[in-house]
Amino acid sequence: MISDLYKNIYVIGGNASGLAAASQARRVNSELNITVLESSSYISYGSCSLPYFISGTVEKIDDLFTYSREFFEEKRKIRILFNHRVTSVNTSKKEITALTGRKGEPANSGKNIVFNYDRLIICSGASPVKLDIPGLDSDNIFYFRNVEDAVNIKKFIQQNSPAKAAVIGGGSAGILVAEALKRLGLKVTVIESEKKIFNDYEGEIIDIINGNLKNAGLEIITRTRVESFSLSKYSNICYGINGTTELDSTEESFYLETDLVVICAGIKANTDFLNGSFIDLGQNNAIKVNPRQKTNMPNIYAAGDCALVRNIITNRLDHIPTANNAIKTGRVAGANAAGKDEEFAGSTATRVDRVFGIEIARTGLGISKALEYRFNAFKITDSYPSHVKAIPGTHEITITLIVDKNSRKLLGAQMIGKADIAKRIDVFAAALSSEMTVDDIYMLDLSYAPPISTAPDAVNKICGKAALMLNELKF
């Protein structure tokens, strides 16, 4: 049992990882004093669901909250302090300073409060990458990350009925927001600075998703930098976006009229308040931790989107901000802060999205990352029927594998299709965690029924093809 010297545990952040940490600490020790400091007025929600609130698929924002403040305070005896934004951590004095007050209120309307911790768990999440572009304070330009953002975007649409919208950023969040806006009847343009949307997917997968998005009426503009906004002389409203589009050998000016701008240009760990704390940071300003979620400073743990995790394939610390990682690392951090000795094994960076009726999923490394990490890697892509063709409703599943020639081990997998993608990518994720070869995966006894799959399944088939290529050295 934990010593009386460590009875006061503070958790920074009241979302997935923070509440998982606080709850697990309570399960381990019922005698602890546990306090969660949350910067907003909301806890216990998944930001991944917010686009569905904007589109109206989820009617009430309250439906996205899993648990209430009262549940944690009454059932789990965990104190929740809303509107407490942590501004600094003094690791030598074991002090946290938090500024009270709601987001958007004048700074002088709140007050600074100092809390003394015995053990601290940092679960502060991630924040949007802020663009350095004139005009960002316009009334119709929004970042998209949290509940307040989603509520403000929906409120603006309901009150102003915009006809055209621009989404800056063509990653997962940007495309999901674009779909939500399209479902509301807006003409939507996605502006991406890289050569392709979903930039961490292989070209073979992106070609399919691009065609599907264009068929759905979404306009996609790539290789374009947004440089300024055109603002109305009579109101604080942006009516146009200015930028530069990179062509093969030159550049040209870009302009787009719009009534609404949503920025989804990536995220970074929310750790600015740790300046001067001597806590080591790494990629994307995320906190370096060991497998027990301990930082380099005594009695301080970190978990969730603000922390690095071990990448199972590369065995390096990596920033992999997913809901699954947030919950699991939070549980480990909370258990260990309460006196246990648990470890988080790592992540294969598995994720899945459904956009405009198409599922797209990935796990592990892409080919460029595999080569960057000095694997002797090759790529194979093929398409297979979802189930027996004689049964109505079959559709094509396209799979890309990244395989190491030397060890024959799987390094990564990506898939796209109308359905039945998520659970198949989970097979590949489990295979990566077990360091399986393509031969091993081909021999897996996967389920079969004519309306559901083929014999063997698409997962087996592409691994069998990869094994044949390795045997015949057809590279």
N, C-alpha and C positions, 0 to 999 in steps of 0.2 A: 504494500500500500504506500502511496505517496506520502512523503514527509510533511509535517505541519508547516515546514518552511515554504511549501509550494501550494498553498491552499487557494490563492487568488489567481485565477486564470482569466485573462482578457483575450477576446477574439476580435480582430479588426475585420469587419465585413459580415453582413447578415444574409448572404445568398448561399448557393449550393455548398461550397467548400466550408464556409464559416459555420453554418448551421450543422453540417455533418461533423465538423470538429467539436463543436460545443456539445452536441448530442452524444457523441462517442465518449468524450471526457466524462459526461454525466453517467453513462452506463458503467464506466470503469470505477468511478468513485462518487458515491452519493453525497459525500461530505464537502465537496469542492464549492467554492464561490465562483460562479462562471458568469461573466458579463460579455455581451456582444455589443460592439459599437458599430452602428450602421449610419452611413453618411446621408442616406435618403429616408423617405417615409415608408419604404416598402421592403419586405423581406420575402424569402422563400418563393422565388419565381424563376423560370428559365427564360433567358433572353431569346433563346431559339424560337420560342412560341410567339414573340411579339409581332412578327409580320402577319400572323393569322388574326391578330386583334385589329391591325390596320385594315386588312381586307374585309373584315366583318365575319370571317369564319368563326371567330370567337367574339361573341357579342359584348360581353362585359369584361373589363380588365380584371375585376376581382376573381373571375373564373381561372385566371392563370396562377393565383397564389395557392400553393400547396397547403401551407399551415399559417395560422395567424400568430400574432404576437402573444395573444392570450394562451394559445396552446403551449408555447415554449415556457412562458412564465408560470403557468399553473400546473401543467402536466410534467414538465421536465425541470422546473425550478432553475431556469436560465433567464437571467435578466437581459432584456433587450432595450437598448437606448437608441431611439430614432434620432435622426438629424444631428448626429455627432460625427463630424468629419475630422479624422485624425490628421494633424498637421505636422507632427514630429514625434520621434521616438528617441529618448535618451537612454541608451543601453547601459551606461555606467551607473546612472541613478535608478534604472528600471522604472522609468516614467513615460507615460503617454500623454501628449497634449492634444485635446480635441476642441474644435470650434463648433459651438451649437448654432442651430439656425437652419432654415430651409434653403435649398438651392435657389439662387436667384435673388435672395434677400440681401440687403446691404451688409457688408462685412461687419460694420460696427453695430449691427442689430443683435449679434450673438455675443457669446462670451467664451473665453478660453477656460477649459477645465482640465486639471491634471489628475491622472489616475496612476496609482502605483500597482504594478503587476509583480507577481512571483514568477509566472510563466506567461509568455505571450505567443499567440498564434496569429500570424498575418495571413489573412484571406481577403485581400483588398481588391481582387479581381483585375480587370483590364479596362482601359479607357480608349476612346477613339484616337487615332493619330490625327492631330490637329494640323490643318492646312494653313500655310502662311500666304493667304490670298486676301486682297482688299475686298471688303464688302460682306464678310462672313456674318456680320451682325444683322443682316437683313431679316425682316420678319418672316420671309418664306424660304429661308435656308436653315436646314436642320441636320444635326448629326443624328445617327441612329445607333443606340447601344442599350438604353435602359428603359424602364417604364415611363419616366417623364418624357423621354424622346418620343416614344410611340404615342402617348396620350396627346402630346402637342401636335404631332403630325396629323393625327386623325381629327383633332379639333380644327386645325387649319383647313383641312379638306372639307369638313362639314360646313364651316362658316364661309368659305370663299369659293367653293366649287371650281377648282383649277381644272383646265382642260389638258395641259401639257406638263409633264414632270421629267426631270433629269436626275438620274442616280449616278453619283460619282463613285466608282469602284465596282469592278466586275467579279468580285469574289463571291463566296457563298451568301453572305449577308446581303450584298448588293443585289444579287439576282432574286433572292427571296423577297426583298422589298419591292423590286421592280414588278414581280409577279403580283404582289398585293395591290400595288397601284394600278396595274393593268386590269385587275379584276374589278376595280372601282370605276372603270371606264375611261381612265386617263390614257393619253398617248405618251408612251414612256421611252426614253432614250437612256441607255447605259453608256457611260464614258469610262474607259479603262486606259490607264497609261501604259500597260504592258502590251505585248503582241497578241495576247489572247485572254479571254475571261477564264475563270477557274484556273488560274495560272499554274497551279501545282499538279494539274492533270496532263496526261500525254495527249499529243495532237490527235491521235486516232479517236479518243473519247470526246475531245472538244469539238471535232468536226461534226459529230452526231448531235451533240447538245446545241451547237450553233444553229444547225438546220432546224431543230425543233423550236428554238426560241424565235427564230425569224418567222417560222410558220405561224407562231402564236401572235405575231404582230409586234414583237419587241425589236426596237432598233438598237444595234450594238456598234459602238464606235471605239476602236482600239488604237493604241499607239498615239494617244492624244493627252496632252498636258493641259489642265485647266489653269489659267493664269490670272484671270480677273472676272468680276461680275459687272454687268451693266445695271445700274441702279436708276430708279425713277427719280425725277427731280421733285416730285410732289409727295412721295411717300417712301417709307423705308422698305421698298419692295424691289427685288431683283427680277428683271424681265429678260435677261440674256446672259449667256456664258461665253467667255472669250478664251481662246487657247491656241495651241499649236499642234498640228498633226504631223507625225514623223512619217515620211515616205521612204522609199528605198534609197534614193540618192539626194533627197532634199526635204524641206519642210514647207507646210502651207498653213495659213491662218485658218482658225476654226471659230465658228460662231453658231450658237444654238439659242433660239427663243424658248423660254420656259416660264411657267407660272409657279413652279415648286422645285426646290432642289433638296435632295437627301444625300448626305455624305456618308459613304460606307468605305472609306479608304484604308481600312486596316485598323488593327489595335496594337497597343503596347501595354506592358504590365503597369498597373497603377501603383507606382512605388516612389513617386517624386517626394513624398513626405519622409522618405528614409534618408534623404540627403544629410550627411553628417552623422549617421547612426553607426557607421562602420560595418553595416551588413553588406556582404558581397553580392553584387548584381552581375548578371550576364546578358545573354541575348535578349533583345527587346526590353531591357531594363528589368527582366524577371530575376527573382531571387534564387541564388544558388543554394541547393539543399542536398543533403545526403539521403540515402534510401529511407531513413527514419523521419524524413521531412525536417531535420534540424538544420538551422543556418550555421554560419561560422561563429555566431555570438551565443554565449551560454543562455539556456532557458528560453530561446526564441525559435519558433517553428514557423514554417510557411507552407501554404497549400493552395491549390486552385490556379486560376489564370494568372496570378501574380508570381508564380513560382515555376522554375524549370523542373523537368522530369527526365528520367533516364529513357533515352530512345533504345528500345530493345534490339533493334537491328544494328545500330552503329555503336552502341554502348557509350554514347556521349550524352551530356546534358543538352536538352532541347526544349524549346518553348512550344508546347502542344496544348493549347487551351481548348479543351473539350469538357462537356458536362460530366462524362464518365470519370475523367481524370480528376476533375474538381471534387467530386463526391468521394472518390476512393482515397485521394491524398489527404482530404480533410479528415476522413475517419482515422487514417494512420497518424496524422499530426495530433488529433485530439486524444487518441489512445495513449500516445507516447508522452504528451504533456501531462497526462493524468497518472503516469507511472509505468505504463506498459513498454514493451520493446518489440514493436512491429515494424515491418518494412513494406514499401511499395515497390513492386517488381519492375515497373516501367510501363511504357506505352508503345504501341505500334502505330499511333496516329490514325486511328480508324474513324471514318466519318461517312455519313450518307445524307443526301438531300433529295427532295422530290420537288421538281420545278416543272410547271406546265405539263403535268402528267407523265413525266419521265423521272426515273430514279437514277442517281449517279452516286457512286461510292468509291472509296479508296482506302487502302491500308498499306503501311510500309513506305518504301522509298520509290520515287520515280527514277527514270534512267539517268538523268543528269546528276541527281544527288548520289546515286549508287556509284557512278564513275568518279564523282568528286571525293567520295570516301574510299576510293582505290579498290572497289570490288571489280572483278573481271566479269562485268555484267553484260547481259544481252536482253533484248525486248522481243516479246512475241505477242501478236494480237490475232484474235479470231472471233467468229460469231457462231452462235449455236441456238437452236430452238429452245424456248422456255419449257416446253413439254412435248409430248408425242403429237406430231403434226396432224394426225387423223382426228384429234380432239379439237373442236373449235376454240378459238381464242389464243392460239399460239402466237408468240412474238419473238423477236430476235434479242438475244443477250450478247453483247460484245464485251469481251474480256481482254485486258492487257496484263501480262505478267512481266515482272523484272526478275531475272534468275542469275545466280552466280555460276559461271562456267566451271570454276574450280571445285566448289563444294557441292554443286547441284542444288543448293538451298534456295528456297524462295526468298526474294528480297522485298517484293512489293506486288500489289495487285490493284487493278482498277476495273470498274464495271459500269455498264450503262444499259438500260432497258426500261420497258414500260412498267414492269413489276417484278417481284421475286428476286430483287437485287440485294436487299439489306442482309438477309440471312445467309446468302451465299458469300458475301464479303466477310461475314463473321467467321465462316469456315477458314478463309484465308488468314484472317487475323489470328485465329487460334493456331493455325499452322506456323505463322511467324513466331508466335510466342513460344512454340515448342521446337523451333529451329528445324522444321521439317524440310526434306528435299521434295522436289517435284515428283519423284518416284513414290515417296511416302504418301503424298496427297492423292496421287492417282489411285493408290490402293485403298483409300478410305472407303468404308462401307456407308455411302450416303443413301438416303431414302429415295424410293422410287414408286411412283404410281402414274399411269398414263396422263391424267389431267393435271399433274403437278410437276413432273420432271421427265427426263429421259434416262435410259439405261445404256451406258453410265451417264451421270449428270454432267452438265457443262463444266463444272469445277474439275471433275475427274478428266474430262476429255482434253481440256487445254493443258493440263499438267502432263497427260500422256503424250501430247504432241511435243511439249517442251523436252520431255525425256528422250523422245526419238531424235529430236534435233541435237541434243547433247551427245547421244550415241553416235550419230552420223557426222557430227561436227560440221553441220551445214550452217556456217555463219557468213 
